[in-house]
Amino acid sequence: MRIAVNAWFWDSPTTGSGQYTRRLVEHLSVLEPGLDVILVAPKRWGYHTLRFTLHASRLTNHASHALGKVWFEQVAFPRACRALGADVAHVPYWAPPLGPAVATVVTIHDLIPLLLREYRGGPTVRLYTALVSATAQNSALALTDSTASRRDIVTHLGLPEERVRVVPLAADEQYSPTPGPDDAKVHARYGLPERYTLYLGGFDVRKNVATALGAYRWAGPAIGDDCPLVIAGRLPERDTPFTPDPRRMARELSVAEWVRCIGFVQELDKPALYRGAAAFVFPSRYEGFGLPPLEALACGVPVVGSDAASLPEVVGDAGVLLPPDDGEGMARALIRLTSDEGFRAELSRRALAQAANFSWERTARETLTAYTHAHLEPSRRRAG
């Protein structure tokens, strides 16, 4: 079976879509060596193809303009699928072609720009969201990361339930509870204290970092001196309602003495940050999946966070999940995790058990099953 993959994000490995595309293709090649996977990537307002190998060359994206992206998705990619004789096309993000040349599988990680007002953007973004909402109707199958996202897709895009499948994501193998040889050096590089709780992620408004900070209004007097809150991630360039600066919020909440903002963290350093944390704090209001909590669980670190959207599916019983605005409840959970070793040990055990339910091998296997279904379904309909 020949699979043509839209590789627009292949050369953006730090983005969620780029990471997903790379991990999926790598594990597909291991799972099914005979599978013919061809990456189709933009080049000078056209396309070129790269037959996948485990050490694929870096692809350079020359068509970065918004209209160029749409042209690639709606014109160049379908043409390439036809020219390559692909059996199935896979678009690993929400942008399937309106006129697919072959049976097309699309991965819709979430419906954030459709569901959350703050993320709808200007007229161009809203037009693009309307376009991809319409084009999704023509896909043979839609894959998504969680049951919560599947529910959103069925409800808001109107896709039939049988055409939307949940294929969860996974944490990379580097996320494990086993201390790395450089963990101490990483901690020193970022100036980390001996004990801390951790938030690692973005700072846009849905991430709800304000609640993580607000929890230290109650937790700070009890544990703040010995176990401060470490805020990790590239800080906002501008303090706006959409990207509120955590440093300003910490001052306004009178918790700055118990909060340390360490800024951008290299990918290779993240496992050491997780492993050193007493707990991972993640009060997000909406996630299509929630990879940071899963990465924390894979390192044996319990999660204290929100019970919104997909997070209960990811965290399971390996954490304490509360309404997104319940900072006081999250504070109680953090105090207990940092003072009750038996409680933390039990949640750490559950964390590893929960993380073991997710793997890229599982993601690749279930995606391959979706490819086979999309390829064979037209023949079934004709036979019927």
C-alpha positions in Angstrom: 0.0 0.0 0.0 1.4 3.4 -1.0 0.7 6.3 1.5 1.3 9.9 0.5 1.7 12.1 3.6 1.3 15.9 3.5 4.7 16.9 5.0 4.1 20.7 5.3 5.2 20.6 8.9 8.1 18.0 8.5 10.7 20.7 8.8 9.1 22.2 11.9 10.0 19.5 14.5 9.3 21.8 17.4 5.6 22.3 16.5 3.0 19.8 17.6 2.0 18.9 14.0 5.7 18.5 13.1 6.5 16.2 16.0 3.3 14.1 15.3 4.2 13.7 11.6 7.8 12.7 12.3 7.0 10.2 15.1 4.2 8.6 13.2 6.1 8.1 10.0 9.2 6.8 11.9 7.1 4.2 13.8 5.1 3.2 10.7 8.3 2.3 9.0 9.3 0.1 11.9 5.8 -1.5 12.3 5.4 -2.2 8.6 8.7 -2.2 6.7 6.9 -2.9 3.4 4.7 0.1 3.6 5.5 2.6 0.9 5.4 6.0 2.6 6.1 9.1 0.5 6.4 12.5 2.0 5.1 15.3 -0.1 6.6 18.7 0.8 6.3 22.2 -0.6 9.1 23.6 -2.7 9.0 26.9 -4.7 5.2 27.0 -4.9 5.1 23.4 -6.1 6.0 20.2 -4.5 8.7 17.6 -4.4 8.6 14.2 -2.8 10.9 12.3 -0.5 10.6 8.6 -0.1 10.8 8.2 3.6 13.9 6.8 5.2 14.7 6.9 8.9 17.3 9.5 8.2 15.3 11.6 5.8 16.9 14.8 4.6 15.6 18.1 6.0 12.9 19.5 3.8 13.0 23.3 3.2 9.6 25.0 3.1 9.8 27.8 0.5 6.0 28.5 0.4 5.5 30.1 3.8 2.9 32.7 2.8 -0.7 31.9 3.9 -2.0 31.6 0.4 0.9 29.4 -0.6 0.0 27.1 2.2 -3.6 26.8 1.1 -2.5 26.3 -2.5 -0.2 23.5 -1.4 -2.9 21.8 0.6 -5.7 22.2 -1.9 -4.0 21.9 -5.2 -0.4 20.7 -5.1 -0.8 17.9 -2.6 -3.9 16.3 -4.3 -2.0 16.5 -7.7 1.0 14.8 -6.1 -1.1 12.0 -4.7 -2.6 11.3 -8.2 0.8 11.5 -9.9 2.4 9.2 -7.4 -0.4 6.6 -7.6 -1.0 6.8 -3.9 -3.6 4.4 -2.5 -4.3 6.6 0.5 -3.4 10.3 1.4 -2.8 11.4 5.0 -3.0 15.0 6.1 -1.6 14.9 9.6 -3.3 18.2 10.6 -6.7 19.9 10.0 -6.4 20.8 6.3 -7.7 18.1 4.0 -8.3 18.9 0.3 -11.7 19.9 -0.9 -11.3 17.7 -3.9 -9.3 14.7 -2.8 -7.6 12.7 -5.6 -7.5 9.5 -3.5 -9.0 8.2 -0.3 -7.9 10.7 2.3 -7.3 10.4 6.1 -7.1 13.6 8.1 -5.9 14.0 11.7 -7.8 16.7 13.5 -6.1 17.2 16.8 -8.6 19.7 18.1 -11.1 22.4 17.1 -9.6 25.2 19.1 -10.0 27.9 16.4 -13.6 26.9 15.9 -14.6 26.5 19.6 -12.6 29.1 21.5 -13.4 32.8 20.7 -10.0 34.1 21.6 -8.4 31.8 19.0 -10.7 32.6 16.0 -8.3 35.3 14.8 -9.1 37.9 12.0 -11.0 37.4 8.8 -8.3 35.4 7.1 -8.1 32.9 10.0 -11.9 32.6 10.2 -12.0 32.0 6.4 -9.4 29.3 6.7 -11.3 27.6 9.5 -14.5 27.7 7.5 -12.6 26.1 4.5 -11.1 23.2 6.5 -14.4 22.6 8.3 -16.0 22.1 4.9 -13.1 20.0 3.4 -13.3 17.6 6.4 -16.6 16.3 5.0 -14.8 14.8 2.0 -12.3 12.7 4.0 -12.7 9.0 4.2 -11.7 9.0 7.9 -10.9 11.6 10.5 -8.5 10.6 13.2 -8.3 12.5 16.5 -6.3 12.3 19.7 -9.1 11.8 22.3 -12.7 10.9 22.9 -13.3 14.5 24.0 -12.0 15.8 20.6 -14.0 13.1 18.8 -17.2 14.4 20.5 -16.4 17.9 19.4 -15.8 16.8 15.8 -19.0 14.9 15.6 -21.0 17.7 17.2 -19.5 20.8 15.5 -18.3 19.5 12.1 -21.2 17.1 11.7 -19.1 14.1 10.7 -20.7 10.7 11.1 -19.5 8.9 14.2 -18.3 5.9 12.2 -15.9 8.2 10.3 -14.1 9.6 13.3 -11.6 7.4 15.1 -9.7 8.0 18.3 -5.9 7.3 17.9 -4.1 8.7 21.0 -0.7 10.3 20.9 2.3 9.1 23.0 5.3 10.4 24.9 8.7 9.8 23.4 10.9 7.1 24.9 13.2 9.7 26.5 10.5 10.4 29.1 11.1 7.8 31.8 11.6 7.7 35.6 15.2 6.5 35.3 17.6 9.4 36.1 19.7 10.5 33.3 23.5 11.0 33.6 23.1 14.7 33.0 20.1 15.4 35.2 22.1 17.2 37.8 23.8 19.4 35.2 20.4 20.2 33.7 19.0 21.3 37.1 22.1 23.4 37.7 21.8 25.0 34.2 18.3 26.2 34.9 19.0 27.1 38.6 16.4 24.7 39.9 16.0 24.2 43.6 16.2 20.7 45.3 12.4 20.4 45.4 9.8 22.1 43.2 6.5 21.8 41.5 6.5 22.3 37.8 4.5 24.0 35.1 5.9 23.5 31.5 3.9 24.7 28.5 2.6 27.7 26.7 1.2 30.9 28.1 -1.8 31.6 25.9 -5.0 32.2 27.8 -6.5 28.7 27.6 -3.4 27.3 29.4 -4.8 29.0 32.5 -1.4 29.6 34.2 -3.2 32.1 36.5 -4.7 29.2 38.4 -1.3 27.5 38.8 0.0 30.7 40.2 -3.1 31.4 42.3 -2.7 27.9 43.9 0.4 29.3 45.6 -1.7 31.9 47.5 -2.7 28.9 49.7 0.2 26.5 49.0 3.0 29.1 49.2 2.9 29.8 53.0 2.9 26.0 53.6 5.5 24.7 51.1 6.7 27.7 49.0 10.0 28.1 50.7 11.0 24.5 50.4 9.1 23.6 47.2 8.5 26.7 44.9 6.6 26.7 41.7 8.9 26.5 38.6 7.3 28.0 35.5 9.1 26.7 32.4 8.5 27.7 28.7 9.3 30.6 26.4 7.8 33.6 28.1 5.4 35.9 26.2 7.1 38.7 24.2 4.2 41.0 25.1 1.9 40.9 28.1 -1.5 40.8 26.6 -4.9 39.4 27.5 -4.2 36.5 25.1 -0.7 35.9 26.4 -0.6 37.2 30.0 2.9 37.4 31.5 3.2 35.0 34.5 5.8 37.3 36.2 3.3 40.2 36.3 0.5 37.8 37.5 2.7 36.4 40.2 3.4 39.9 41.5 -0.3 40.8 41.5 -1.2 37.6 43.3 1.5 38.3 45.9 3.2 34.9 45.2 6.3 36.1 43.4 8.6 35.0 46.2 7.5 31.4 45.7 7.6 31.4 41.8 10.6 31.0 39.5 10.3 31.6 35.8 13.1 29.8 33.9 12.1 30.5 30.3 12.6 28.4 27.3 13.7 24.8 27.9 15.5 22.6 25.3 13.7 19.4 24.3 16.5 17.2 25.5 16.4 18.9 28.9 12.7 18.4 29.5 12.8 14.8 31.0 15.2 16.0 33.7 12.9 18.8 34.6 9.9 16.5 34.9 11.9 13.9 36.9 13.0 16.5 39.5 9.5 17.7 40.1 7.3 16.7 43.1 4.2 17.3 41.0 3.3 18.7 37.6 0.7 21.4 37.5 -1.5 21.7 34.4 -4.8 23.7 34.9 -5.5 24.0 31.1 -9.1 24.9 30.1 -9.0 23.0 26.8 -6.7 20.4 25.3 -7.2 18.1 22.3 -4.9 15.7 24.1 -2.4 17.1 26.6 1.1 15.8 25.8 2.9 17.6 28.7 0.9 15.8 31.4 1.6 12.5 29.7 5.3 13.2 29.5 5.2 14.0 33.3 3.4 10.7 34.0 5.9 8.8 31.9 8.6 10.2 34.3 6.6 9.0 37.3 5.4 12.5 38.3 1.8 12.9 39.5 -0.3 15.6 37.8 -2.4 18.2 39.5 -4.6 19.9 37.0 -8.0 20.5 35.5 -10.7 18.0 34.7 -11.5 19.7 31.4 -11.8 18.3 27.9 -9.3 15.4 27.2 -7.2 15.6 30.4 -9.1 13.0 32.4 -8.5 10.5 29.5 -4.8 11.3 29.6 -4.2 11.5 33.4 -6.7 8.8 34.5 -6.2 8.0 38.2 -2.6 9.2 38.3 -3.3 12.7 39.5 -5.7 15.0 41.1 -8.0 16.7 38.6 -10.3 19.6 39.6 -12.4 22.3 38.0 -10.0 24.7 36.1 -10.5 27.6 38.5 -10.2 25.6 41.7 -6.8 27.0 42.8 -7.5 26.2 46.5 -8.2 22.6 45.7 -5.0 22.3 43.6 -3.1 23.9 46.5 -4.4 21.2 48.9 -3.3 18.5 46.4 0.2 20.1 46.0 0.6 20.4 49.8 -0.3 16.7 50.3 1.9 15.5 47.4 4.9 17.4 48.9 4.3 16.3 52.5 2.8 12.8 52.3 5.4 10.5 50.8 3.0 7.5 50.8 0.4 9.4 48.8 3.0 10.6 46.3 4.5 7.1 45.9 1.1 5.7 45.1 0.3 8.4 42.5 3.8 7.9 41.0 3.1 4.2 40.6 -0.2 5.0 39.0 1.5 7.5 36.7 3.8 4.9 35.2 0.9 2.5 34.8 -1.2 5.1 33.1 1.6 6.2 30.8 2.2 2.6 29.7 -1.2 2.7 28.0 0.1 5.1 25.4 2.9 4.3 22.9 3.9 5.4 19.4 3.8 1.8 18.3 0.1 1.8 19.3 -0.5 5.1 17.4 1.2 3.7 14.3 -0.7 0.4 14.4 -4.1 2.1 14.8 -3.2 4.6 12.1 -2.2 1.8 9.7 -5.6 0.1 10.4 -7.3 3.4 9.4 -5.3 3.5 6.2 -6.4 0.0 5.3 -10.0 0.8 6.0 -9.9 3.9 3.9 -8.2 2.0 1.0 -10.7 -0.9 1.1 -13.9 1.0 1.9 -14.6 2.1 -1.7 -14.3 -1.5 -2.9 -16.7 -2.6 -0.1 -19.2 0.0 -1.2 -19.0 -1.1 -4.8 -19.3 -4.8 -3.8 -22.4 -3.9 -1.7 
